Each structure stands twice: as structure tokens, then as C-alpha cells.
Amino acid sequence: MQYVKVRESAFRDFLGNNTPYTETVGSGKAKVLRDGRAHDVNWEREDATDGTAFTTGDGTPVNFAKGQVWVVYAKAP
């Protein structure tokens, strides 16, 4: 779960409801769920054309398991 800023966008759905804009450039907190455990980590993405880096508290890159990685964006507290 990647905690991000969520704000209103300039877009609306067919009923007129605002489609939120999720800000994925910047940095923040995240939670990695793996092997039945939850790990608190950090995320950083400097530019919209970059990938997102996930690191532990001491800056070590997070070691993801082989296979598909799913990212859920959640509104930062």
C-alpha cells in the first residue's frame, strides 16, 4: 500500500462526480505485505517518467518476491 496525496482533478465521470487525482511523484510511507507479514517502508519517485523506489528505514532497497507486484494507492493520513 503506497500512501499518497489525493486531490480533486479537472475531470468528472458521467454522473458529474469528481475523478480524484492521485499524486505518485514525491515521497512518502508505504506498507509491503509479504509472507503473512506487514513491513513499513518508504517510497520515492522523482519524476513522472521514473519508476518508484521502495526502501527500508535505513535506505536498503526492498526485496520483492518473484512474480506480479500489486500496488494499492491509499490516501495519506
Residue frames as a rotation matrix with the C-alpha (Angstrom) as fourth column:
MET 1
0.595 0.803 0.000 0.00
0.803 -0.595 0.000 0.00
0.000 0.000 -1.000 0.00
GLN 2
-0.577 -0.763 0.290 1.53
0.775 -0.624 -0.101 3.27
0.258 0.167 0.952 -1.10
TYR 3
0.250 0.658 -0.710 0.25
0.826 -0.528 -0.198 6.27
-0.505 -0.537 -0.676 0.85
VAL 4
-0.653 -0.411 0.636 -0.13
0.735 -0.547 0.401 9.26
0.183 0.729 0.659 -1.49
LYS 5
-0.702 0.452 -0.551 -1.78
-0.150 -0.849 -0.506 12.66
-0.696 -0.273 0.664 -1.71
VAL 6
-0.490 0.649 0.581 -5.22
0.871 0.350 0.344 12.53
0.020 0.675 -0.737 -3.35
ARG 7
-0.659 0.273 -0.701 -6.89
-0.032 -0.941 -0.337 15.71
-0.752 -0.200 0.629 -4.59
GLU 8
0.493 0.867 0.077 -9.66
0.162 -0.005 -0.987 16.77
-0.855 0.499 -0.143 -6.91
SER 9
-0.637 -0.622 0.454 -8.88
0.569 0.017 0.822 16.72
-0.519 0.782 0.343 -10.62
ALA 10
-0.667 0.373 -0.645 -10.36
-0.578 -0.805 0.132 18.64
-0.470 0.461 0.753 -13.53
PHE 11
-0.791 0.297 -0.535 -12.23
-0.293 0.585 0.756 15.52
0.538 0.755 -0.376 -14.66
ARG 12
-0.291 0.796 0.530 -15.74
-0.846 0.045 -0.532 14.24
-0.448 -0.603 0.660 -13.94
ASP 13
-0.877 0.105 0.470 -17.45
0.238 0.943 0.233 10.91
-0.419 0.316 -0.852 -14.51
PHE 14
-0.737 0.603 0.305 -20.71
0.330 -0.073 0.941 10.59
0.590 0.794 -0.145 -16.47
LEU 15
0.246 0.843 -0.479 -22.74
0.898 -0.013 0.439 11.42
0.364 -0.538 -0.760 -13.32
GLY 16
0.575 -0.076 0.815 -20.73
-0.033 -0.997 -0.070 14.59
0.818 0.013 -0.576 -12.67
ASN 17
0.957 -0.271 -0.104 -18.70
0.149 0.154 0.977 13.20
-0.248 -0.950 0.188 -9.76
ASN 18
0.517 -0.840 -0.163 -15.10
-0.856 -0.509 -0.090 14.31
-0.007 0.186 -0.983 -9.50
THR 19
0.835 -0.418 -0.359 -12.46
0.297 0.890 -0.345 11.79
0.464 0.182 0.867 -10.53
PRO 20
0.867 -0.485 -0.113 -9.67
-0.107 -0.404 0.909 12.11
-0.486 -0.776 -0.402 -7.95
TYR 21
0.597 -0.785 -0.166 -6.06
-0.353 -0.071 -0.933 12.79
0.721 0.616 -0.319 -8.93
THR 22
0.933 -0.342 -0.110 -3.52
0.295 0.556 0.777 10.58
-0.204 -0.757 0.620 -7.19
GLU 23
0.669 -0.743 -0.025 -0.11
-0.706 -0.624 -0.334 12.21
0.233 0.242 -0.942 -6.77
THR 24
0.946 -0.317 0.060 2.51
0.295 0.925 0.238 9.49
-0.131 -0.208 0.969 -7.24
VAL 25
0.175 -0.912 0.371 5.52
0.434 -0.266 -0.860 11.79
0.883 0.312 0.350 -7.73
GLY 26
0.355 -0.137 0.925 7.28
-0.740 -0.645 0.189 12.68
0.570 -0.752 -0.330 -4.49
SER 27
-0.656 -0.563 -0.502 7.89
-0.097 0.723 -0.685 10.53
0.748 -0.401 -0.529 -1.46
GLY 28
0.123 0.725 0.678 6.10
-0.908 -0.193 0.372 9.03
0.401 -0.661 0.634 1.49
LYS 29
-0.496 -0.190 0.847 5.31
-0.683 0.689 -0.245 5.96
-0.537 -0.700 -0.471 3.52
ALA 30
0.022 0.504 -0.863 4.19
-0.784 0.545 0.298 2.55
0.620 0.670 0.407 2.29
LYS 31
0.048 0.041 0.998 3.39
-0.749 0.662 0.009 -0.87
-0.660 -0.748 0.063 3.68
VAL 32
-0.359 -0.234 -0.904 4.62
-0.799 0.577 0.168 -4.05
0.482 0.782 -0.394 1.97
LEU 33
0.427 0.554 0.714 2.56
-0.781 0.625 -0.018 -7.19
-0.456 -0.550 0.700 2.62
ARG 34
0.090 -0.481 -0.872 4.61
-0.731 0.563 -0.386 -10.35
0.676 0.673 -0.301 2.12
ASP 35
-0.501 -0.324 -0.802 4.62
0.080 0.906 -0.416 -13.86
0.862 -0.273 -0.428 3.57
GLY 36
0.284 0.763 -0.581 1.83
0.713 0.237 0.660 -13.02
0.641 -0.602 -0.476 6.01
ARG 37
-0.095 -0.387 -0.917 3.67
0.886 -0.454 0.100 -10.00
-0.455 -0.803 0.386 7.45
ALA 38
0.847 0.339 0.410 3.40
0.476 -0.825 -0.303 -6.22
0.235 0.452 -0.860 7.04
HIS 39
-0.116 -0.962 -0.248 6.59
0.970 -0.164 0.182 -4.17
-0.215 -0.219 0.952 6.60
ASP 40
0.813 0.310 -0.492 6.72
0.264 -0.951 -0.163 -0.38
-0.518 0.002 -0.855 6.95
VAL 41
-0.168 -0.849 0.502 8.83
0.935 0.023 0.353 1.10
-0.311 0.529 0.790 4.14
ASN 42
-0.034 0.075 -0.997 9.37
-0.099 -0.993 -0.071 4.38
-0.994 0.097 0.041 2.29
TRP 43
0.315 0.111 0.943 8.70
0.894 0.297 -0.334 5.21
-0.318 0.948 -0.006 -1.35
GLU 44
-0.035 -0.340 -0.940 10.20
-0.085 -0.936 0.342 7.85
-0.996 0.092 0.004 -3.66
ARG 45
0.167 0.098 0.981 9.59
0.957 0.225 -0.185 8.85
-0.239 0.969 -0.056 -7.26
GLU 46
-0.477 -0.509 -0.717 11.38
0.420 -0.848 0.323 11.95
-0.772 -0.147 0.618 -8.51
ASP 47
-0.686 0.210 -0.696 9.68
-0.642 -0.625 0.444 12.34
-0.342 0.752 0.563 -11.89
ALA 48
0.328 0.934 0.142 6.57
-0.695 0.341 -0.634 11.01
-0.640 0.109 0.760 -13.63
THR 49
0.570 -0.175 -0.803 8.79
-0.676 0.455 -0.579 9.15
0.467 0.873 0.141 -16.12
ASP 50
-0.565 -0.813 0.140 10.69
-0.720 0.404 -0.564 7.35
0.402 -0.420 -0.814 -13.31
GLY 51
0.000 0.476 -0.880 9.83
0.283 0.844 0.456 4.13
0.959 -0.249 -0.135 -11.54
THR 52
0.646 0.267 0.715 9.05
-0.588 -0.424 0.689 4.15
0.487 -0.866 -0.117 -7.83
ALA 53
-0.397 -0.821 -0.410 11.79
-0.139 0.495 -0.858 3.12
0.907 -0.284 -0.311 -5.40
PHE 54
0.797 0.590 0.126 10.78
-0.265 0.155 0.952 1.35
0.542 -0.792 0.280 -2.19
THR 55
-0.268 -0.958 -0.107 13.33
-0.130 0.146 -0.981 1.32
0.955 -0.249 -0.164 0.64
THR 56
0.279 0.244 -0.929 13.56
0.839 0.408 0.360 0.25
0.467 -0.880 -0.091 4.27
GLY 57
0.957 0.173 -0.233 14.15
0.280 -0.765 0.580 2.76
-0.078 -0.620 -0.781 7.07
ASP 58
0.280 -0.934 -0.222 17.93
0.153 -0.185 0.971 2.56
-0.948 -0.306 0.091 6.59
GLY 59
0.180 -0.138 -0.974 17.69
-0.797 -0.601 -0.062 3.10
-0.577 0.787 -0.218 2.81
THR 60
-0.780 -0.436 0.450 18.09
-0.158 0.832 0.532 -0.52
-0.606 0.344 -0.717 1.72
PRO 61
-0.534 0.609 -0.586 16.04
-0.782 -0.092 0.617 -1.35
0.322 0.788 0.525 -1.39
VAL 62
0.103 0.680 0.726 13.01
-0.764 0.522 -0.380 -3.57
-0.637 -0.515 0.573 -0.67
ASN 63
-0.907 -0.409 -0.103 13.39
-0.397 0.746 0.534 -7.14
-0.141 0.526 -0.839 -1.90
PHE 64
0.085 0.992 -0.098 10.12
-0.953 0.053 -0.298 -8.10
-0.290 0.119 0.950 -3.61
ALA 65
-0.078 -0.009 0.997 9.21
-0.022 1.000 0.007 -11.72
-0.997 -0.021 -0.078 -4.24
LYS 66
-0.973 -0.230 0.003 9.37
-0.021 0.105 0.994 -13.02
-0.229 0.968 -0.107 -7.84
GLY 67
-0.427 0.850 0.309 6.21
0.904 0.399 0.150 -12.59
0.004 0.344 -0.939 -9.83
GLN 68
0.049 0.601 0.798 3.47
0.523 -0.695 0.492 -9.99
0.851 0.394 -0.348 -10.05
VAL 69
-0.802 -0.221 -0.554 3.67
0.585 -0.473 -0.658 -6.97
-0.117 -0.853 0.509 -7.73
TRP 70
0.148 0.912 0.383 0.41
0.783 -0.344 0.518 -5.18
0.604 0.223 -0.765 -6.93
VAL 71
-0.917 -0.381 -0.122 0.40
0.383 -0.751 -0.538 -1.58
0.113 -0.540 0.834 -5.69
VAL 72
0.205 0.977 -0.059 -2.64
0.919 -0.171 0.355 -0.10
0.337 -0.127 -0.933 -3.95
TYR 73
-0.691 -0.363 0.625 -2.75
0.195 -0.926 -0.322 3.68
0.696 -0.101 0.711 -3.60
ALA 74
0.194 0.706 -0.682 -4.25
0.951 0.036 0.308 4.86
0.242 -0.708 -0.664 -0.31
LYS 75
0.575 0.102 0.811 -4.84
0.076 -0.995 0.070 8.43
0.814 0.022 -0.580 0.82
ALA 76
-0.493 -0.832 -0.255 -2.02
0.450 0.007 -0.893 9.56
0.745 -0.555 0.370 3.10
PRO 77
0.245 0.608 -0.755 -3.17
0.964 -0.068 0.258 10.46
0.106 -0.791 -0.602 6.62
